[in-house]
Amino acid sequence: MPNVDGMLISSFIIDLIISIEYVMEAKKISINGKLPIALTKLIGDTCAWIYYMESSAFVLIIGGVVLLFNLFYLAYCLEENSMHQKGKK
């Protein structure tokens, strides 16, 4: 039986669920909090993924998917911030 780290796998699954929720609920989050959330989430998740990516193929794949969701959320936040700044002028 292979050595499976259930806590590591479950934490990456939870991280995937949270990333999906942030993308789905992006319009409900305050404009002032979106960009700091997106940046810290991206940095934290990417660091965890890089550290644990060699532990299993599952973590490698799920971490990559989480990275894509985080980049999409960051792009959405930057676009919304740009539109908000244009509206102030």
Stockholm file with secondary structure:
# STOCKHOLM 1.0

chainA/1-89         MPNVDGMLISSFIIDLIISIEYVMEAKKISINGKLPIALTKLIGDTCAWIYYMESSAFVLIIGGVVLLFNLFYLAYCLEENSMHQKGKK
#=GR chainA/1-89 SS CCCCCHHHHHHHHHHHHHHHHHHHTGGGSCHHHHHHHHHHHHHHHHHHHHHHTTTCHHHHHHHHHHHHHHHHHHHHHHHHHHHHHHHHC
#=GC SS_cons        CCCCCHHHHHHHHHHHHHHHHHHHTGGGSCHHHHHHHHHHHHHHHHHHHHHHTTTCHHHHHHHHHHHHHHHHHHHHHHHHHHHHHHHHC
//
